[in-house]
Amino acid sequence: MKTLLYALSLVVVPLTVRAVDPQVPGYREVERLVAVVNDDVVLLSEVEEQLVPMLGSLPASIKGAERQQKVD
């Protein structure tokens, strides 16, 4: 797994270094690495995939600051 991550960094890093700034014309974020747990990479899309259904399950009766606290 570490070898794969190293190989990916050789490909991904040079591509992202040029377009790190979202203000650069043509910048487009495709995916974001949000964590590495042991040897596993966690992508933003994986977090969102789990988060969206959970947020949808919050009762509509929870509003305002209480809702925001639960979301946070």
NORWO-V980459 format. One record per backbone hydrogen bond with DSSP energy under -1.0 kcal/mol. CO is the residue of the C=O (numbers start at 1). NH is the residue of the N-H. E is the energy in kcal/mol with one decimal. If there is no record, write none. Layout:
<<CO & NH & E> <CO & NH & E>>
//
This chain:
<<1 & 5 & -2.5> <2 & 6 & -2.3> <3 & 7 & -2.5> <4 & 8 & -2.7> <5 & 9 & -2.3> <6 & 10 & -1.6> <7 & 11 & -1.1> <8 & 12 & -3.8> <9 & 13 & -1.5> <12 & 16 & -2.3> <13 & 17 & -2.4> <21 & 24 & -2.2> <24 & 27 & -2.2> <32 & 44 & -3.0> <35 & 42 & -3.1> <37 & 40 & -2.9> <40 & 37 & -2.8> <42 & 34 & -2.6> <42 & 35 & -1.5> <43 & 47 & -1.7> <44 & 48 & -2.8> <45 & 49 & -1.9> <46 & 50 & -1.2> <47 & 51 & -2.3> <48 & 52 & -2.5> <51 & 55 & -2.5> <52 & 56 & -2.1> <55 & 58 & -1.3> <59 & 62 & -1.6> <64 & 68 & -2.3> <65 & 69 & -2.4> <66 & 70 & -2.0> <67 & 71 & -2.4> <68 & 72 & -2.8>>
//
